[in-house]
Each structure stands twice: as structure tokens, then as C-alpha cells.
Amino acid sequence: MIANQRRALACLLCGVSLAGQAQTHEIKGEGVRFQPEIIHARVGDVIAFRKMVPHAVESIDAMWPQGAERLNSTLGADVDYVIAAEGVYVFRCPQHWRARMVGAIIVDGTEDVPGTVAGMLEDADSETLKPAKRLLKRLGVLYPRPVETP
């Protein structure tokens, strides 16, 4: 922590921007919810899952960027996940899936977030993905599809 503060101070004194540096975003398991449920990140950022007792975190394959490393933690373990690609990442707590314990990471620069979310929402009509529907509807409000004009 102190090393990061010193590096930040040195960069400020030298006029160097920290905007390009990776950031760490913390997601906590609280009750049967992830807090926050939605994170905005950049490629290279670290998503730190903390206070995960009695939770685990796993990616939802149908709602995870193709080619991105899957996420699958053990029960109660804190885990760090590095964002390596643009996309919309939806994850869940398998122990509390029916209670809709689900979250999402939206990576800056992702093309067609509204289209991606709309496709995921269609998939969420299946019985196995239905617990993600509430979160996907929230994402649909945050990222509405543009209205086409004739």
C-alpha cells in the first residue's frame, strides 16, 4: 500500500499520469448478494473477491467472453481475477444461485454492450439461467439498445 502511494506521489511530481495503470476493484460477498453487483473495469484491472465466507464465485459460461479464462473459486476463498479481454462478464455464487446471487463486470471498450446484454437476456429465459435475469434487466436499463430511426 505504501509503495503504491509513493509511486503515485512520484508520478504526480514528475507529471506522469496514472490513468493507464491497472486498478483493483473489490467485490464483497454480503448476505446473498455481491457488493457491488456491477463493476466497470478496464483490461488489466484486478477484480478482488473478498469476504467470501460462505460463498464461492464461478463464471457463467453462456455469459462470459469467449476465450476469457474461466473463474471458479473454492468455497470461502478470496480470489483475484485479472481482466484480460474486453467483454461482459457475468458470475455467480453457486451456493446461492437460486437466491439470485449474481454479478457482472463491464469492461471499458467493449463493443455493443447493449446487444451483448440483450442476447444474454434472451438466454436467461432458460430454466438454468433464469436467476441471472434480474441483473440482466438492470444492465439493459443501464445500457439500452439505440432506437433505430427509419
N, CA and C atoms as a LAMMPS dump frame, in Angstrom:
ITEM: TIMESTEP
0
ITEM: NUMBER OF ATOMS
450
ITEM: BOX BOUNDS ff ff ff
-5.0000000000000000e+02 5.0000000000000000e+02
-5.0000000000000000e+02 5.0000000000000000e+02
-5.0000000000000000e+02 5.0000000000000000e+02
ITEM: ATOMS id mol type element x y z
1 1 1 N 0.822 -1.19 0
2 1 2 C 0 0 0
3 1 3 C 0.864 1.251 0
4 2 1 N 1.856 1.31 0.889
5 2 2 C 2.734 2.475 0.973
6 2 3 C 3.547 2.614 -0.309
7 3 1 N 3.986 1.487 -0.886
8 3 2 C 4.748 1.538 -2.134
9 3 3 C 3.906 2.146 -3.253
10 4 1 N 2.616 1.787 -3.32
11 4 2 C 1.728 2.361 -4.325
12 4 3 C 1.545 3.853 -4.119
13 5 1 N 1.437 4.275 -2.85
14 5 2 C 1.292 5.697 -2.559
15 5 3 C 2.544 6.46 -2.96
16 6 1 N 3.702 5.877 -2.685
17 6 2 C 4.96 6.533 -3.064
18 6 3 C 5.083 6.635 -4.577
19 7 1 N 4.711 5.546 -5.278
20 7 2 C 4.795 5.562 -6.738
21 7 3 C 3.834 6.605 -7.301
22 8 1 N 2.637 6.709 -6.728
23 8 2 C 1.671 7.697 -7.189
24 8 3 C 2.191 9.11 -6.959
25 9 1 N 2.791 9.348 -5.788
26 9 2 C 3.348 10.666 -5.49
27 9 3 C 4.495 10.994 -6.448
28 10 1 N 5.366 10.022 -6.703
29 10 2 C 6.478 10.248 -7.631
30 10 3 C 5.964 10.573 -9.026
31 11 1 N 4.927 9.869 -9.471
32 11 2 C 4.365 10.135 -10.791
33 11 3 C 3.752 11.523 -10.865
34 12 1 N 3.047 11.921 -9.793
35 12 2 C 2.446 13.254 -9.771
36 12 3 C 3.517 14.341 -9.813
37 13 1 N 4.601 14.14 -9.054
38 13 2 C 5.675 15.125 -9.023
39 13 3 C 6.38 15.225 -10.375
40 14 1 N 6.438 14.117 -11.095
41 14 2 C 7.109 14.106 -12.401
42 14 3 C 6.15 14.422 -13.543
43 15 1 N 4.88 14.599 -13.229
44 15 2 C 3.91 14.911 -14.27
45 15 3 C 3.48 13.703 -15.084
46 16 1 N 3.652 12.51 -14.562
47 16 2 C 3.272 11.288 -15.27
48 16 3 C 1.868 10.894 -14.82
49 17 1 N 1.034 10.512 -15.771
50 17 2 C -0.329 10.113 -15.463
51 17 3 C -0.394 8.666 -14.999
52 18 1 N -1.292 8.4 -14.054
53 18 2 C -1.548 7.033 -13.602
54 18 3 C -2.76 6.431 -14.303
55 19 1 N -3.348 7.166 -15.25
56 19 2 C -4.59 6.728 -15.878
57 19 3 C -4.443 5.371 -16.562
58 20 1 N -3.255 5.046 -17.05
59 20 2 C -3.071 3.796 -17.759
60 20 3 C -2.786 2.613 -16.856
61 21 1 N -2.631 2.831 -15.569
62 21 2 C -2.304 1.743 -14.66
63 21 3 C -3.533 0.928 -14.302
64 22 1 N -3.3 -0.356 -14.098
65 22 2 C -4.379 -1.234 -13.672
66 22 3 C -4.859 -0.838 -12.279
67 23 1 N -6.142 -1.014 -12.071
68 23 2 C -6.742 -0.74 -10.773
69 23 3 C -7.27 -2.034 -10.179
70 24 1 N -7.46 -2.036 -8.881
71 24 2 C -8.078 -3.169 -8.202
72 24 3 C -9.472 -2.76 -7.765
73 25 1 N -10.458 -3.568 -8.131
74 25 2 C -11.853 -3.336 -7.768
75 25 3 C -12.272 -4.449 -6.817
76 26 1 N -12.812 -4.084 -5.68
77 26 2 C -13.185 -5.087 -4.683
78 26 3 C -14.675 -5.382 -4.744
79 27 1 N -14.993 -6.669 -4.763
80 27 2 C -16.368 -7.142 -4.674
81 27 3 C -16.455 -8.003 -3.423
82 28 1 N -17.433 -7.712 -2.573
83 28 2 C -17.592 -8.463 -1.32
84 28 3 C -18.846 -9.331 -1.39
85 29 1 N -18.767 -10.462 -0.716
86 29 2 C -19.948 -11.284 -0.527
87 29 3 C -20.635 -10.823 0.742
88 30 1 N -21.842 -10.259 0.597
89 30 2 C -22.598 -9.754 1.752
90 30 3 C -23.995 -10.351 1.715
91 31 1 N -24.317 -11.144 2.727
92 31 2 C -25.612 -11.827 2.717
93 31 3 C -25.647 -12.761 1.52
94 32 1 N -26.66 -12.612 0.683
95 32 2 C -26.728 -13.377 -0.561
96 32 3 C -26.656 -12.428 -1.761
97 33 1 N -25.752 -11.459 -1.659
98 33 2 C -25.517 -10.503 -2.743
99 33 3 C -24.028 -10.232 -2.861
100 34 1 N -23.608 -9.9 -4.078
101 34 2 C -22.278 -9.348 -4.289
102 34 3 C -22.416 -7.84 -4.175
103 35 1 N -21.46 -7.199 -3.496
104 35 2 C -21.484 -5.738 -3.354
105 35 3 C -20.178 -5.162 -3.856
106 36 1 N -20.19 -4.362 -4.889
107 36 2 C -21.335 -4.042 -5.736
108 36 3 C -21.651 -5.19 -6.695
109 37 1 N -22.86 -5.163 -7.243
110 37 2 C -23.265 -6.201 -8.19
111 37 3 C -22.661 -5.968 -9.569
112 38 1 N -22.438 -4.704 -9.904
113 38 2 C -21.925 -4.36 -11.227
114 38 3 C -20.648 -3.546 -11.065
115 39 1 N -19.609 -3.974 -11.767
116 39 2 C -18.311 -3.284 -11.745
117 39 3 C -17.96 -2.858 -13.165
118 40 1 N -17.413 -1.672 -13.296
119 40 2 C -16.865 -1.215 -14.568
120 40 3 C -15.35 -1.275 -14.432
121 41 1 N -14.694 -1.937 -15.381
122 41 2 C -13.252 -2.149 -15.289
123 41 3 C -12.611 -1.969 -16.663
124 42 1 N -11.287 -2.03 -16.673
125 42 2 C -10.513 -1.977 -17.914
126 42 3 C -9.698 -3.255 -18.024
127 43 1 N -9.298 -3.558 -19.242
128 43 2 C -8.403 -4.695 -19.442
129 43 3 C -7.157 -4.458 -18.585
130 44 1 N -6.734 -5.464 -17.843
131 44 2 C -5.589 -5.365 -16.951
132 44 3 C -5.962 -5.118 -15.497
133 45 1 N -7.189 -4.652 -15.253
134 45 2 C -7.63 -4.424 -13.878
135 45 3 C -7.797 -5.754 -13.148
136 46 1 N -7.707 -5.677 -11.824
137 46 2 C -7.88 -6.856 -10.969
138 46 3 C -9.222 -6.739 -10.263
139 47 1 N -9.998 -7.814 -10.334
140 47 2 C -11.244 -7.885 -9.584
141 47 3 C -10.938 -8.751 -8.367
142 48 1 N -11.027 -8.154 -7.188
143 48 2 C -10.688 -8.834 -5.939
144 48 3 C -11.976 -9.215 -5.216
145 49 1 N -12.254 -10.5 -5.158
146 49 2 C -13.423 -11.002 -4.443
147 49 3 C -13.005 -11.227 -2.992
148 50 1 N -13.647 -10.527 -2.067
149 50 2 C -13.267 -10.561 -0.659
150 50 3 C -14.471 -10.867 0.229
151 51 1 N -14.17 -11.302 1.464
152 51 2 C -15.195 -11.653 2.456
153 51 3 C -16.177 -12.656 1.85
154 52 1 N -15.621 -13.727 1.297
155 52 2 C -16.42 -14.685 0.547
156 52 3 C -16.973 -15.842 1.377
157 53 1 N -16.719 -15.866 2.683
158 53 2 C -17.3 -16.926 3.515
159 53 3 C -18.777 -16.604 3.679
160 54 1 N -19.701 -17.423 3.363
161 54 2 C -19.71 -18.805 2.884
162 54 3 C -20.007 -18.882 1.378
163 55 1 N -19.28 -18.158 0.574
164 55 2 C -19.56 -18.075 -0.861
165 55 3 C -18.409 -18.624 -1.696
166 56 1 N -18.708 -18.863 -2.957
167 56 2 C -17.716 -19.156 -3.988
168 56 3 C -18.102 -18.3 -5.186
169 57 1 N -17.218 -18.202 -6.15
170 57 2 C -17.501 -17.421 -7.352
171 57 3 C -17.176 -18.284 -8.554
172 58 1 N -18.095 -18.296 -9.524
173 58 2 C -17.807 -19.002 -10.77
174 58 3 C -18.431 -18.258 -11.937
175 59 1 N -17.739 -18.338 -13.068
176 59 2 C -18.247 -17.718 -14.277
177 59 3 C -19.453 -18.503 -14.784
178 60 1 N -20.356 -17.802 -15.448
179 60 2 C -21.485 -18.442 -16.12
180 60 3 C -21.066 -18.556 -17.587
181 61 1 N -20.81 -19.775 -18.028
182 61 2 C -20.218 -19.991 -19.347
183 61 3 C -20.969 -19.288 -20.473
184 62 1 N -22.303 -19.324 -20.452
185 62 2 C -23.093 -18.703 -21.518
186 62 3 C -23.057 -17.177 -21.458
187 63 1 N -22.497 -16.626 -20.373
188 63 2 C -22.478 -15.177 -20.175
189 63 3 C -21.069 -14.702 -19.84
190 64 1 N -20.101 -15.286 -20.505
191 64 2 C -18.688 -14.995 -20.255
192 64 3 C -18.022 -14.808 -21.6
193 65 1 N -17.127 -13.834 -21.76
194 65 2 C -16.495 -13.617 -23.064
195 65 3 C -15.765 -14.867 -23.565
196 66 1 N -15.977 -15.142 -24.827
197 66 2 C -15.323 -16.296 -25.438
198 66 3 C -13.812 -16.126 -25.365
199 67 1 N -13.131 -17.159 -24.92
200 67 2 C -11.673 -17.142 -24.829
201 67 3 C -11.132 -16.596 -23.519
202 68 1 N -11.983 -15.944 -22.717
203 68 2 C -11.524 -15.416 -21.422
204 68 3 C -11.383 -16.564 -20.427
205 69 1 N -10.357 -16.49 -19.588
206 69 2 C -10.148 -17.514 -18.565
207 69 3 C -11.363 -17.588 -17.653
208 70 1 N -11.796 -18.801 -17.372
209 70 2 C -12.949 -19.014 -16.504
210 70 3 C -12.589 -18.715 -15.055
211 71 1 N -13.603 -18.415 -14.279
212 71 2 C -13.444 -18.12 -12.859
213 71 3 C -14.142 -19.232 -12.084
214 72 1 N -13.437 -19.826 -11.14
215 72 2 C -14.019 -20.907 -10.352
216 72 3 C -13.257 -20.992 -9.029
217 73 1 N -13.77 -20.313 -8.01
218 73 2 C -13.088 -20.305 -6.711
219 73 3 C -13.617 -21.424 -5.822
220 74 1 N -12.883 -21.696 -4.777
221 74 2 C -13.348 -22.667 -3.791
222 74 3 C -14.187 -21.938 -2.741
223 75 1 N -15.006 -22.681 -2.062
224 75 2 C -15.906 -22.128 -1.06
225 75 3 C -15.131 -21.374 0.027
226 76 1 N -15.509 -20.115 0.241
227 76 2 C -14.916 -19.303 1.292
228 76 3 C -13.6 -18.632 0.949
229 77 1 N -13.057 -18.9 -0.24
230 77 2 C -11.742 -18.361 -0.597
231 77 3 C -11.855 -16.983 -1.246
232 78 1 N -10.985 -16.071 -0.813
233 78 2 C -10.833 -14.805 -1.522
234 78 3 C -10.061 -15.101 -2.793
235 79 1 N -10.396 -14.4 -3.871
236 79 2 C -9.739 -14.672 -5.149
237 79 3 C -9.565 -13.365 -5.917
238 80 1 N -8.462 -13.278 -6.659
239 80 2 C -8.209 -12.151 -7.555
240 80 3 C -8.332 -12.649 -8.983
241 81 1 N -9.016 -11.877 -9.817
242 81 2 C -9.192 -12.229 -11.231
243 81 3 C -8.738 -11.045 -12.065
244 82 1 N -7.804 -11.277 -12.984
245 82 2 C -7.294 -10.214 -13.853
246 82 3 C -8.109 -10.213 -15.142
247 83 1 N -8.646 -9.054 -15.489
248 83 2 C -9.405 -8.906 -16.724
249 83 3 C -8.414 -8.872 -17.889
250 84 1 N -8.513 -9.865 -18.767
251 84 2 C -7.56 -9.981 -19.877
252 84 3 C -8.173 -9.623 -21.225
253 85 1 N -9.495 -9.467 -21.285
254 85 2 C -10.146 -9.184 -22.563
255 85 3 C -11.377 -8.317 -22.339
256 86 1 N -11.754 -7.581 -23.381
257 86 2 C -12.979 -6.797 -23.313
258 86 3 C -14.17 -7.738 -23.293
259 87 1 N -15.279 -7.252 -22.796
260 87 2 C -16.493 -8.055 -22.794
261 87 3 C -17.371 -7.775 -21.594
262 88 1 N -18.445 -8.532 -21.518
263 88 2 C -19.361 -8.501 -20.388
264 88 3 C -19.207 -9.844 -19.683
265 89 1 N -18.843 -9.804 -18.419
266 89 2 C -18.59 -10.992 -17.611
267 89 3 C -19.7 -11.116 -16.576
268 90 1 N -20.412 -12.236 -16.555
269 90 2 C -21.437 -12.467 -15.545
270 90 3 C -20.997 -13.674 -14.714
271 91 1 N -21.025 -13.493 -13.404
272 91 2 C -20.567 -14.538 -12.477
273 91 3 C -21.634 -14.78 -11.418
274 92 1 N -21.479 -15.892 -10.71
275 92 2 C -22.473 -16.261 -9.705
276 92 3 C -21.819 -16.922 -8.504
277 93 1 N -22.566 -16.995 -7.429
278 93 2 C -22.214 -17.831 -6.285
279 93 3 C -23.039 -19.107 -6.452
280 94 1 N -22.389 -20.253 -6.717
281 94 2 C -23.17 -21.476 -6.948
282 94 3 C -24.013 -21.896 -5.743
283 95 1 N -23.557 -21.593 -4.534
284 95 2 C -24.307 -21.957 -3.339
285 95 3 C -25.587 -21.123 -3.183
286 96 1 N -25.599 -19.913 -3.744
287 96 2 C -26.739 -19.008 -3.599
288 96 3 C -27.315 -18.586 -4.946
289 97 1 N -27.151 -19.432 -5.931
290 97 2 C -27.624 -19.147 -7.289
291 97 3 C -29.146 -18.97 -7.308
292 98 1 N -29.874 -19.841 -6.638
293 98 2 C -31.346 -19.725 -6.639
294 98 3 C -31.813 -18.463 -5.905
295 99 1 N -30.974 -17.916 -5.039
296 99 2 C -31.286 -16.648 -4.365
297 99 3 C -30.851 -15.459 -5.221
298 100 1 N -30.415 -15.754 -6.441
299 100 2 C -30.013 -14.733 -7.43
300 100 3 C -28.746 -13.986 -7.02
301 101 1 N -27.797 -14.686 -6.428
302 101 2 C -26.51 -14.063 -6.103
303 101 3 C -25.655 -14.105 -7.362
304 102 1 N -25.679 -12.992 -8.075
305 102 2 C -25.044 -12.882 -9.382
306 102 3 C -24.485 -11.474 -9.528
307 103 1 N -23.429 -11.332 -10.301
308 103 2 C -22.829 -10.023 -10.524
309 103 3 C -22.275 -9.924 -11.932
310 104 1 N -21.865 -8.726 -12.307
311 104 2 C -21.367 -8.506 -13.666
312 104 3 C -20.203 -7.533 -13.674
313 105 1 N -19.316 -7.753 -14.639
314 105 2 C -18.197 -6.854 -14.903
315 105 3 C -18.358 -6.375 -16.335
316 106 1 N -18.399 -5.063 -16.52
317 106 2 C -18.47 -4.475 -17.85
318 106 3 C -17.103 -3.862 -18.114
319 107 1 N -16.434 -4.318 -19.16
320 107 2 C -15.084 -3.847 -19.46
321 107 3 C -15.161 -2.702 -20.458
322 108 1 N -14.521 -1.578 -20.105
323 108 2 C -14.485 -0.409 -20.984
324 108 3 C -13.96 -0.801 -22.352
325 109 1 N -14.55 -0.227 -23.382
326 109 2 C -14.114 -0.502 -24.746
327 109 3 C -14.844 -1.668 -25.387
328 110 1 N -15.697 -2.335 -24.629
329 110 2 C -16.453 -3.463 -25.173
330 110 3 C -17.431 -2.957 -26.217
331 111 1 N -17.393 -3.571 -27.389
332 111 2 C -18.31 -3.177 -28.45
333 111 3 C -19.699 -3.75 -28.184
334 112 1 N -20.712 -2.97 -28.459
335 112 2 C -22.111 -3.381 -28.412
336 112 3 C -22.508 -4.036 -27.087
337 113 1 N -22.263 -3.334 -25.997
338 113 2 C -22.715 -3.829 -24.691
339 113 3 C -24.232 -4.046 -24.708
340 114 1 N -25.026 -3.107 -25.255
341 114 2 C -26.482 -3.348 -25.268
342 114 3 C -26.862 -4.635 -26.009
343 115 1 N -26.232 -4.894 -27.137
344 115 2 C -26.528 -6.113 -27.896
345 115 3 C -26.121 -7.363 -27.147
346 116 1 N -24.967 -7.308 -26.493
347 116 2 C -24.492 -8.448 -25.709
348 116 3 C -25.451 -8.74 -24.564
349 117 1 N -25.867 -7.688 -23.848
350 117 2 C -26.791 -7.857 -22.72
351 117 3 C -28.141 -8.371 -23.226
352 118 1 N -28.621 -7.852 -24.359
353 118 2 C -29.899 -8.311 -24.914
354 118 3 C -29.831 -9.803 -25.255
355 119 1 N -28.723 -10.242 -25.816
356 119 2 C -28.555 -11.663 -26.117
357 119 3 C -28.531 -12.51 -24.86
358 120 1 N -27.848 -12.021 -23.843
359 120 2 C -27.809 -12.746 -22.566
360 120 3 C -29.201 -12.817 -21.947
361 121 1 N -29.96 -11.736 -22.074
362 121 2 C -31.314 -11.705 -21.51
363 121 3 C -32.211 -12.731 -22.196
364 122 1 N -32.043 -12.893 -23.5
365 122 2 C -32.801 -13.928 -24.214
366 122 3 C -32.425 -15.315 -23.692
367 123 1 N -31.133 -15.551 -23.471
368 123 2 C -30.673 -16.841 -22.945
369 123 3 C -31.198 -17.083 -21.532
370 124 1 N -31.431 -15.999 -20.787
371 124 2 C -31.854 -16.123 -19.388
372 124 3 C -33.285 -16.626 -19.262
373 125 1 N -33.98 -16.786 -20.381
374 125 2 C -35.314 -17.377 -20.324
375 125 3 C -35.246 -18.876 -20.044
376 126 1 N -34.077 -19.478 -20.285
377 126 2 C -33.948 -20.902 -19.983
378 126 3 C -33.949 -21.09 -18.467
379 127 1 N -34.451 -22.229 -18.038
380 127 2 C -34.582 -22.5 -16.601
381 127 3 C -33.232 -22.442 -15.876
382 128 1 N -32.162 -22.892 -16.533
383 128 2 C -30.861 -22.944 -15.861
384 128 3 C -30.242 -21.569 -15.674
385 129 1 N -30.625 -20.583 -16.475
386 129 2 C -30.025 -19.247 -16.378
387 129 3 C -30.972 -18.198 -15.801
388 130 1 N -32.179 -18.612 -15.47
389 130 2 C -33.203 -17.675 -15.003
390 130 3 C -32.774 -16.815 -13.803
391 131 1 N -31.997 -17.326 -12.841
392 131 2 C -31.604 -16.473 -11.71
393 131 3 C -30.802 -15.22 -12.107
394 132 1 N -30.234 -15.19 -13.303
395 132 2 C -29.465 -14.018 -13.746
396 132 3 C -30.357 -12.943 -14.358
397 133 1 N -31.602 -13.237 -14.571
398 133 2 C -32.484 -12.336 -15.322
399 133 3 C -32.626 -10.956 -14.677
400 134 1 N -32.791 -10.894 -13.349
401 134 2 C -32.951 -9.599 -12.668
402 134 3 C -31.765 -8.687 -12.928
403 135 1 N -30.557 -9.231 -12.786
404 135 2 C -29.351 -8.426 -13.023
405 135 3 C -29.268 -8.001 -14.484
406 136 1 N -29.582 -8.894 -15.394
407 136 2 C -29.518 -8.568 -16.821
408 136 3 C -30.523 -7.479 -17.189
409 137 1 N -31.685 -7.495 -16.555
410 137 2 C -32.657 -6.419 -16.795
411 137 3 C -32.101 -5.078 -16.328
412 138 1 N -31.414 -5.079 -15.178
413 138 2 C -30.761 -3.837 -14.701
414 138 3 C -29.718 -3.361 -15.701
415 139 1 N -28.926 -4.3 -16.227
416 139 2 C -27.918 -3.932 -17.229
417 139 3 C -28.587 -3.392 -18.491
418 140 1 N -29.739 -3.956 -18.844
419 140 2 C -30.482 -3.474 -20.01
420 140 3 C -30.947 -2.038 -19.848
421 141 1 N -31.252 -1.649 -18.616
422 141 2 C -31.63 -0.262 -18.343
423 141 3 C -30.392 0.639 -18.403
424 142 1 N -29.287 0.168 -17.857
425 142 2 C -28.057 0.958 -17.869
426 142 3 C -27.462 1.096 -19.262
427 143 1 N -27.68 0.071 -20.1
428 143 2 C -27.127 0.047 -21.463
429 143 3 C -28.256 -0.233 -22.457
430 144 1 N -29.136 0.74 -22.67
431 144 2 C -30.266 0.492 -23.588
432 144 3 C -29.798 0.385 -25.034
433 145 1 N -30.542 -0.396 -25.801
434 145 2 C -30.268 -0.5 -27.235
435 145 3 C -30.68 0.803 -27.892
436 146 1 N -29.869 1.303 -28.831
437 146 2 C -30.257 2.541 -29.518
438 146 3 C -31.529 2.328 -30.343
439 147 1 N -32.338 3.357 -30.384
440 147 2 C -33.56 3.296 -31.168
441 147 3 C -33.209 3.586 -32.621
442 148 1 N -33.619 2.682 -33.5
443 148 2 C -33.339 2.877 -34.92
444 148 3 C -34.409 3.768 -35.516
445 149 1 N -33.993 4.738 -36.305
446 149 2 C -34.921 5.626 -36.958
447 149 3 C -34.999 5.262 -38.432
448 150 1 N -36.215 5.258 -38.98
449 150 2 C -36.379 4.88 -40.396
450 150 3 C -35.849 5.929 -41.334
